Amino acid sequence: MKNSFLLALSAGLFLSVSAFAHKGATGIVKERMDNFKASQMALKQVLAASKRNDFDAIVPLANQIKNWAEIMPTKFPSGSDGPPCEASPAIWTDFEGFKSAAKENFEAASLLEVTALNGDAKATAKAIKQLAGTCKSRHQSYRLN
């Protein structure tokens, strides 16, 4: 049941972020699109590893997501919102909120890393759900549809 919920949640997230692989993106816009795509793939791999209780595989993936979340706000400088960017203007008009959302993502990935290090399947499943929720929330608030 839990795995079904996580799979459904992740499928929605993966479909919603699949547009990040835009042609024509260059510079910092391409860099952040590549990082979002890598983070998306890491979460997908986390879900697969969690089904096998492969905590050793989850730890570096959580760390990868955590590292991206930590630097994410630095990849949205003023003036980097033109096409093919799909970032919402809310990133720049509510930059403190965006930084807070990135921090929540960082904290959720950190928690996942700790629960996986501890080999706690129940806590890891809960941490995955929390991490996926921070991704979904950030996309709803700070990405154009």
C-alpha positions as CSV (number, residue, x, y, z in Angstrom):
1,M,0.0,0.0,0.0
2,K,2.8,2.5,1.0
3,N,4.8,1.6,-2.1
4,S,1.7,2.0,-4.3
5,F,1.2,5.5,-2.9
6,L,4.9,6.4,-3.3
7,L,4.9,5.1,-6.9
8,A,1.8,7.1,-7.8
9,L,3.2,10.2,-6.2
10,S,6.5,9.8,-8.0
11,A,4.9,9.1,-11.3
12,G,3.1,12.4,-11.1
13,L,6.3,14.2,-10.2
14,F,8.2,12.6,-13.0
15,L,5.6,13.6,-15.5
16,S,5.4,17.1,-14.2
17,V,9.2,17.7,-14.4
18,S,9.8,15.8,-17.7
19,A,9.8,19.1,-19.6
20,F,13.0,20.1,-17.9
21,A,15.0,18.7,-20.8
22,H,14.5,21.7,-23.0
23,K,16.4,22.2,-26.3
24,G,18.1,25.5,-26.6
25,A,18.8,26.1,-23.0
26,T,22.3,27.4,-22.2
27,G,24.3,28.7,-19.3
28,I,22.8,28.7,-15.9
29,V,19.3,27.9,-17.2
30,K,20.7,24.6,-18.7
31,E,22.7,24.0,-15.6
32,R,19.7,24.1,-13.3
33,M,17.5,22.1,-15.8
34,D,20.2,19.4,-15.8
35,N,20.3,19.5,-12.0
36,F,16.5,19.2,-11.7
37,K,16.6,16.3,-14.2
38,A,19.4,14.5,-12.2
39,S,17.4,15.1,-8.9
40,Q,14.3,13.6,-10.5
41,M,16.2,10.6,-11.6
42,A,17.8,10.2,-8.2
43,L,14.3,10.2,-6.6
44,K,13.2,7.6,-9.0
45,Q,16.2,5.5,-8.1
46,V,15.5,6.0,-4.4
47,L,12.0,4.6,-4.9
48,A,13.3,1.6,-6.7
49,A,16.0,1.0,-4.1
50,S,13.5,1.3,-1.3
51,K,11.4,-1.5,-2.7
52,R,14.5,-3.7,-2.3
53,N,15.4,-2.2,1.1
54,D,18.7,-1.3,-0.5
55,F,19.7,1.4,2.0
56,D,23.3,1.5,0.7
57,A,22.0,2.7,-2.7
58,I,19.7,5.3,-1.1
59,V,22.3,7.1,0.9
60,P,24.3,8.6,-2.0
61,L,21.1,9.4,-3.9
62,A,19.7,11.3,-1.0
63,N,23.1,13.1,-0.7
64,Q,22.9,14.1,-4.4
65,I,19.4,15.5,-3.9
66,K,20.5,17.3,-0.7
67,N,23.5,18.8,-2.5
68,W,21.4,20.2,-5.3
69,A,18.8,21.6,-2.9
70,E,21.6,23.4,-1.0
71,I,22.9,25.3,-4.0
72,M,19.6,25.6,-5.9
73,P,18.8,29.2,-4.9
74,T,22.2,30.3,-6.3
75,K,21.2,29.1,-9.7
76,F,18.3,31.5,-10.1
77,P,20.0,34.9,-10.5
78,S,18.0,37.9,-11.6
79,G,17.6,37.9,-15.4
80,S,17.7,34.1,-15.8
81,D,14.0,33.8,-16.3
82,G,13.8,34.0,-20.1
83,P,12.8,31.2,-22.5
84,P,13.2,28.3,-22.5
85,C,13.0,28.7,-18.7
86,E,9.8,27.4,-17.1
87,A,10.5,28.9,-13.7
88,S,7.6,31.0,-12.3
89,P,8.2,34.7,-11.7
90,A,7.3,33.9,-8.1
91,I,10.9,32.7,-7.7
92,W,12.2,36.2,-8.1
93,T,9.2,38.1,-6.5
94,D,9.2,35.7,-3.5
95,F,12.8,34.7,-3.3
96,E,12.7,34.2,0.4
97,G,9.9,31.7,0.0
98,F,11.8,30.0,-2.8
99,K,14.9,29.7,-0.5
100,S,12.7,28.3,2.2
101,A,11.3,25.7,-0.1
102,A,14.8,24.7,-1.2
103,K,15.7,24.5,2.5
104,E,12.7,22.2,3.2
105,N,13.9,20.0,0.3
106,F,17.4,19.9,1.7
107,E,16.1,19.0,5.1
108,A,13.9,16.2,3.7
109,A,16.8,14.8,1.7
110,S,19.0,15.0,4.8
111,L,16.4,13.1,6.8
112,L,16.2,10.4,4.1
113,E,20.0,10.1,4.2
114,V,19.9,9.5,8.0
115,T,17.1,7.0,7.9
116,A,18.8,5.0,5.2
117,L,22.1,5.1,7.0
118,N,20.2,3.6,10.0
119,G,18.6,1.0,7.8
120,D,15.1,1.8,9.1
121,A,12.6,0.8,6.4
122,K,9.6,2.4,8.0
123,A,11.3,5.8,8.7
124,T,12.9,5.7,5.2
125,A,9.5,5.2,3.5
126,K,8.2,8.2,5.5
127,A,11.2,10.3,4.6
128,I,10.8,9.4,0.9
129,K,7.2,10.6,1.1
130,Q,8.3,13.8,2.8
131,L,11.0,14.4,0.2
132,A,8.6,13.8,-2.7
133,G,6.1,16.2,-1.1
134,T,8.7,19.0,-1.0
135,C,9.5,18.4,-4.7
136,K,5.8,18.5,-5.6
137,S,5.1,21.6,-3.5
138,R,8.1,23.5,-5.0
139,H,7.0,22.6,-8.5
140,Q,3.4,23.8,-7.8
141,S,4.6,27.1,-6.3
142,Y,7.6,27.9,-8.4
143,R,7.2,26.4,-11.9
144,L,5.1,27.5,-14.8
145,N,2.6,24.9,-15.9
